Amino acid sequence: MKLNPFTSKTYQEIWLKHFSDNPNPKQFPFIKDLLFFKHRFLPYYINSGRNMTNGVTYEIDSNVDNLEGKTQVIYDVPDYCETNEKLEKKNLKIWKVRQYKGFLADLSGFSSFEDYFQNTLHSKSRNKFRSTLKKFESCFDVKYVYYYGPISMEVYESMMANFKDLVESRYSNLKIDTTLINEWPFYHELVFQMLQEKKALIVSIEVSGKPISMSLAFLGENTLVGAVKAFNTDYYKFNVGHIEISKFIEWCFDYDMDVLDFSKGEYEYKTKWTNTEYVYNCHVLCDSSSMTSRTTGNLLVKYFELKQYLRDKNFNLFVAKTRFKIKNLGSKKENVLPFKILKVDTDFDVNQFELVSLNAEIKNYPFLKRLVLDGLYQKPEAFSGLKVYKSVENQSEKPKYAITGIKQKYLIQIL
């Protein structure tokens, strides 16, 4: 990757500021572009960014003879990274331990979004995407916002606050513990600077002026690399994640990007929209003339192989879900109650109902908006035209909600 954003001075220095205790990073002359910090206790060095980057590329300088007898670990190196191994010194040993599968959209052979769309997605997927996009844009007041280049601090603070809210909500719904929230101060500082340098892009899908999906990507010379994404699950039926991807691809064609890299992790949306797979490796480098470096390197390889074995068994997902449960012990559980949906063939008695705000009601019944939006997906019409009525009930009774519109007329009975 040319001009890799994760080996840029800005990314590495801000990362080290937030995550390294050592204010003086180490740079090895034979490894171009990368800064390192020493492990707190053990005799090896780790690349700046560690496992928080979305793909590190580097080169070996074959003109440098001194390997310093040290051991280095470089996380998340895509297998298309050429390290000039043919030019490596005979004392430099590089082990490559498989980690994650990666996916990218190679756009170089296509003339436009429509050209890529027609030749990459199957006809059934194309038809579903077009249908869902039409429903989404006809039901809601939709705006696509691109943050790229200089931005005022006021606008930035508001945008990042919305982004953080979406991330927290998304992982809470998944019931998975994420490090992203603890890492947010890093992203908050980094993204502002990277936007100024035009090395970052945020795509936001807004409904009535409020973001319902946001995604962060970083820019190389001709590559856009996805990093963080989150969306409001109330809009799940409308496949906003797929719509967001289409906007990224359109942007790539507008700005002459050859590659949209979806980075690590295997998900349905990636396999649908991409045309190239690759593998991330963890690189362990050692000076084979040094017994200490050689021994440390061998032990690290075994360690990363064990981690990958556990990852293949989904142990990391088990740990993330367990951490979420532990963190939320004793917290108030989401008020999800049983319900049923009833058809209304005739006009209901308005004297038994009162007009209410959906946003006010979801404070007590968070799942209510998702039900209304799912109904809207089945029978598309303008969301702004819907009316929500609540039954005037006794305190001991569960409420009924009547949803009405041009095409909608049904009851949601809370049980």
C-alpha positions in Angstrom: 0.0 0.0 0.0 1.6 3.3 -1.1 1.8 6.0 1.6 0.2 3.7 4.2 -1.8 5.9 6.6 -0.9 3.6 9.5 2.8 4.2 9.1 2.3 8.0 8.7 4.0 10.2 11.2 0.7 11.5 12.5 -0.8 8.1 13.1 2.2 6.6 14.8 3.0 9.6 17.0 -0.6 10.0 18.2 -0.9 6.3 18.9 2.4 6.2 20.9 1.1 9.2 22.9 -2.0 7.3 24.0 -0.7 3.8 24.3 3.0 3.7 25.0 4.7 4.6 28.3 8.0 5.2 26.5 8.1 8.8 25.2 11.1 7.9 22.9 10.1 5.4 20.3 12.8 3.2 18.7 13.4 3.2 15.0 15.5 0.4 13.4 17.4 1.7 10.3 16.8 -1.5 8.4 13.0 -1.3 8.7 11.7 1.7 6.8 8.8 3.9 8.0 8.0 2.1 11.3 8.4 3.2 14.9 8.6 0.7 17.7 8.3 0.6 21.5 9.8 -2.0 23.8 7.7 -4.5 25.6 7.5 -3.5 29.3 9.1 -6.7 30.5 10.2 -8.9 27.7 13.2 -8.4 25.2 11.3 -7.5 22.0 9.9 -4.5 20.2 6.4 -3.9 18.9 5.3 -1.7 16.0 3.5 1.5 16.8 -0.2 0.9 16.3 0.2 -2.7 17.5 -3.1 -4.5 16.6 -5.2 -1.4 16.2 -4.1 -0.6 12.6 -6.0 -2.0 9.6 -2.9 -3.2 7.7 0.8 -2.3 8.1 3.1 -2.4 5.1 6.9 -1.9 5.3 10.2 -2.4 3.5 13.5 -3.9 4.5 16.5 -1.7 3.6 19.1 -4.2 2.4 21.9 -1.6 2.6 21.8 -1.6 6.4 24.0 -4.2 7.9 23.5 -3.7 11.7 20.4 -5.7 12.9 21.3 -4.8 16.5 20.6 -8.3 17.9 16.9 -7.4 18.5 13.6 -9.0 17.9 10.6 -7.1 16.4 6.9 -7.9 16.1 4.8 -6.3 13.4 1.1 -6.9 13.6 -1.4 -7.1 10.8 0.7 -7.2 7.7 -1.3 -8.1 4.6 0.2 -10.9 2.5 0.5 -8.6 -0.5 3.1 -6.6 1.4 6.5 -7.1 -0.3 9.3 -6.9 2.3 12.2 -7.3 -0.2 12.9 -10.7 1.3 15.2 -11.6 -1.6 17.4 -8.8 -0.4 17.3 -9.7 3.3 20.5 -10.1 5.1 21.4 -13.7 5.8 21.1 -13.0 9.6 17.6 -11.5 9.3 14.9 -14.1 9.9 11.2 -13.2 9.3 8.5 -15.6 10.5 4.9 -15.0 9.3 2.1 -16.3 11.4 -1.4 -16.3 9.9 -4.0 -14.1 11.6 -7.2 -12.8 10.0 -8.7 -13.1 6.5 -9.0 -9.7 4.7 -11.2 -8.5 1.9 -10.9 -5.7 -0.6 -12.6 -4.3 -3.7 -10.1 -3.9 -6.6 -11.7 -1.1 -8.6 -8.8 -0.7 -11.0 -10.4 -2.6 -13.9 -13.8 -0.8 -13.7 -14.9 2.5 -15.1 -17.6 3.5 -12.6 -19.7 2.3 -9.6 -22.3 0.9 -11.9 -19.7 -1.0 -13.9 -18.3 -2.5 -10.6 -21.8 -3.1 -9.3 -23.0 -5.0 -12.4 -19.9 -7.2 -12.6 -19.4 -8.0 -8.9 -22.8 -8.6 -7.3 -25.1 -11.4 -8.4 -28.4 -10.3 -10.1 -30.4 -11.3 -7.1 -28.2 -9.2 -4.8 -28.4 -6.2 -7.2 -32.1 -6.3 -7.4 -32.5 -6.5 -3.6 -30.1 -3.6 -3.1 -31.9 -1.4 -5.6 -35.3 -2.3 -4.1 -34.1 -1.6 -0.5 -32.4 1.6 -1.5 -35.5 2.9 -3.2 -37.6 2.0 -0.1 -35.1 3.7 2.2 -35.0 6.9 0.3 -38.7 7.1 -0.3 -39.6 6.4 3.4 -37.1 8.8 5.0 -35.6 12.3 4.6 -32.1 10.9 3.8 -28.9 12.8 3.4 -25.4 11.4 2.7 -22.6 13.4 4.4 -18.9 13.1 3.7 -16.4 14.5 6.1 -13.1 14.9 4.2 -10.6 17.7 4.6 -10.5 20.6 7.1 -13.4 20.7 9.5 -14.3 23.2 12.3 -13.9 21.9 15.9 -17.6 22.6 16.6 -18.8 20.5 13.7 -16.1 17.8 14.6 -17.2 17.5 18.2 -20.8 17.0 17.3 -20.0 14.5 14.6 -17.7 12.4 16.8 -20.2 12.5 19.7 -22.8 11.0 17.3 -20.3 8.4 16.1 -19.5 7.3 19.7 -23.2 7.0 20.5 -23.7 4.7 17.5 -20.7 2.6 18.5 -21.9 2.2 22.1 -25.4 1.3 21.0 -24.3 -1.1 18.4 -22.0 -3.2 20.6 -24.6 -3.1 23.4 -27.2 -4.6 21.1 -24.6 -7.3 20.1 -23.9 -7.9 23.8 -20.2 -7.8 23.0 -17.6 -5.9 25.0 -15.5 -3.6 22.8 -12.3 -1.7 23.5 -13.4 1.0 21.1 -14.9 3.1 23.9 -11.8 3.1 26.0 -9.8 3.9 22.8 -12.1 6.7 21.8 -9.8 9.6 23.1 -7.2 8.3 20.7 -9.6 8.3 17.7 -10.9 11.7 18.8 -7.5 13.2 18.5 -6.3 11.2 15.5 -9.3 11.6 13.2 -9.3 15.4 13.5 -5.7 15.6 12.5 -6.1 13.0 9.7 -9.1 14.8 8.3 -7.1 18.1 8.1 -4.4 16.2 6.2 -7.0 14.5 3.9 -5.9 11.1 5.2 -9.3 10.2 6.7 -12.9 10.0 5.5 -16.1 9.6 7.4 -19.3 8.8 5.7 -22.5 9.5 7.6 -26.0 8.5 6.6 -28.5 10.9 8.1 -32.3 10.6 8.5 -34.0 13.9 9.3 -30.6 15.4 10.2 -29.6 12.6 12.7 -26.9 10.1 11.8 -28.1 6.5 11.7 -24.9 5.0 10.2 -21.3 6.2 10.3 -18.1 4.7 9.1 -14.4 5.8 9.3 -11.8 5.0 6.7 -8.2 6.0 6.2 -6.5 7.0 2.9 -3.3 5.8 1.3 -2.1 7.1 -2.1 -4.7 5.1 -4.1 -6.3 3.0 -1.3 -9.2 3.6 1.1 -9.1 1.4 4.2 -12.2 0.9 6.4 -11.6 1.1 10.1 -14.6 1.7 12.4 -18.3 1.4 11.5 -21.6 1.4 13.4 -25.3 1.8 12.6 -28.6 2.1 14.3 -30.2 -1.3 14.4 -33.7 0.1 14.2 -33.0 0.5 10.5 -31.7 -3.1 10.1 -34.3 -4.1 7.5 -33.1 -1.2 5.2 -29.6 -2.6 5.0 -28.0 0.7 5.7 -24.6 -1.0 6.0 -24.8 -2.0 2.3 -26.0 1.5 1.3 -23.0 2.9 3.1 -20.6 0.6 1.2 -22.1 1.8 -2.1 -21.4 5.4 -1.1 -17.7 4.5 -0.3 -17.3 2.9 -3.7 -18.9 5.8 -5.4 -16.5 8.1 -3.5 -13.5 6.0 -4.6 -14.4 6.4 -8.3 -14.9 10.1 -7.8 -11.5 10.5 -6.2 -9.6 8.0 -8.4 -9.0 5.4 -5.7 -8.1 2.0 -7.1 -8.8 -0.1 -3.9 -11.4 -0.1 -1.2 -10.0 -2.3 1.5 -12.6 -3.7 3.9 -9.8 -4.8 6.2 -9.8 -7.8 8.6 -12.8 -9.9 9.6 -15.2 -12.1 7.6 -18.7 -10.8 7.3 -21.5 -11.3 4.8 -21.4 -7.7 3.5 -17.7 -8.0 2.7 -18.0 -11.3 0.7 -20.9 -9.7 -1.2 -19.2 -6.5 -2.2 -15.5 -7.5 -2.7 -13.6 -9.3 -5.4 -10.3 -10.1 -3.7 -9.3 -12.0 -0.5 -6.0 -11.9 1.3 -4.5 -12.9 4.6 -3.1 -10.8 7.5 0.0 -12.1 9.0 1.9 -11.3 12.2 5.6 -10.8 11.3 8.2 -11.8 13.8 11.7 -10.5 12.9 14.9 -11.6 14.6 18.6 -11.4 14.3 19.6 -15.0 13.8 23.1 -14.3 14.8 21.9 -13.5 18.3 20.8 -16.4 20.5 18.6 -14.1 22.6 16.9 -12.7 19.6 16.5 -16.1 18.0 15.0 -17.7 21.1 12.7 -14.8 21.7 11.5 -15.0 18.1 10.8 -18.7 18.3 8.7 -18.3 21.5 6.8 -15.4 20.0 5.9 -17.5 17.0 4.5 -20.2 19.2 2.5 -17.6 21.2 0.9 -16.1 18.1 0.2 -19.6 16.7 -1.7 -20.4 19.9 -3.6 -17.2 19.7 -4.7 -17.9 16.2 -5.7 -21.4 17.1 -8.0 -20.0 19.8 -9.3 -17.4 17.4 -10.2 -20.1 14.9 -12.2 -21.7 17.7 -14.0 -18.4 18.3 -12.6 -18.2 21.8 -12.0 -14.4 21.4 -15.8 -13.9 20.7 -16.6 -16.0 23.8 -14.3 -13.8 25.9 -15.8 -10.6 24.5 -19.3 -11.7 25.3 -18.3 -12.9 28.8 -16.6 -9.6 29.5 -19.8 -7.8 28.4 -21.9 -9.9 30.8 -19.5 -9.3 33.7 -19.4 -5.6 33.1 -23.2 -5.4 33.0 -23.9 -7.5 36.1 -26.5 -5.7 38.2 -27.3 -3.1 35.5 -30.8 -2.5 34.4 -31.8 -4.8 31.6 -33.4 -3.5 28.4 -37.2 -3.5 28.8 -38.0 -6.0 26.1 -41.5 -7.4 26.6 -43.5 -9.9 24.6 -45.9 -8.4 22.0 -48.1 -9.3 19.1 -49.1 -7.4 16.0 -52.8 -7.3 15.1 -54.4 -6.3 11.8 -57.0 -3.6 11.9 -59.7 -4.1 9.2 -61.9 -1.2 10.3 -61.3 2.1 11.9 -60.4 1.8 15.6 -62.3 3.8 18.3 -60.2 7.0 18.6 -61.9 7.6 22.0 -59.9 4.7 23.4 -56.5 6.1 22.1 -54.5 9.2 22.3 -51.9 10.6 19.7 -48.4 10.2 21.0 -44.8 10.7 19.9 -42.9 7.6 18.9 -39.7 8.9 20.2 -41.3 9.6 23.6 -42.7 6.0 23.8 -39.5 4.2 23.0 -38.0 5.4 26.3 -40.3 2.8 27.9 -40.4 0.3 25.0 -37.1 0.6 23.1 -38.1 -2.1 20.6 -41.2 -0.2 19.5 -39.4 1.9 16.8 -37.8 -1.2 15.3 -41.3 -2.8 14.9 -42.6 0.4 13.3 -39.7 0.6 10.9 -40.0 -3.1 10.0 -43.6 -2.5 9.1 -42.6 0.4 7.0 -40.2 -1.8 5.1 -43.0 -4.2 4.2 -45.3 -1.3 3.1 -43.1 1.6 2.2 -44.5 5.2 2.6 -43.2 8.4 4.2 -42.2 7.9 7.8 -43.2 11.5 8.5 -46.8 10.7 7.6 -47.2 7.9 10.2 -49.3 8.5 13.3 -48.9 6.6 16.5 -51.7 6.3 19.0 -51.6 4.8 22.4 -54.5 3.2 24.2 -55.9 5.0 27.2 -55.6 2.1 29.6 -55.7 1.5 33.4 -52.4 1.5 35.2 -52.5 -2.3 35.5 -53.0 -2.9 31.8 -50.3 -3.1 29.1 -50.8 -0.5 26.4 -51.8 -1.0 22.7 -50.3 1.1 20.0 -52.2 1.9 16.8 -49.9 2.7 13.8 -51.7 4.4 10.9 -50.6 5.9 7.6 -51.6 5.8 4.0 -50.7 2.1 3.8 -50.3 1.2 7.5 -53.0 0.3 9.9 -52.2 -2.2 12.6 -52.0 -2.6 16.4 -49.0 -3.5 18.5 -50.2 -5.2 21.7 -47.7 -5.2 24.6 -48.3 -8.5 26.5 
